[in-house]
């Protein structure tokens, strides 16, 4: 939680978290006001094979 709050205070627009579980997923969190909301959860393989433009996720 501390890093999340520091990122929000620094106005960092998004950050990603990779889960090292069996499914190997990542979650993209996007700044919404002064808090982060999960914008997308995808398989890690998608991130590794997608183009940078696809990573924006709107």
Steps between C-alpha positions, in 0.01 A plus 500: 500500500786739574642484148152542352444816704844633407434432131166682520661796680763514223216491241633183332223418250522119519693208638493126432517205738607155381362210703734206515215254539428204275301719260784759472277806464563872525270775614522855372397764753410846371486817709142619548502822701722428799457120495578216264242278336569172321468576130585156361610153602666299226721194454869584525554335159281770343724776638811329368352455150301826459629819342566805720192673352283213624640538851329838548160332535318833472 
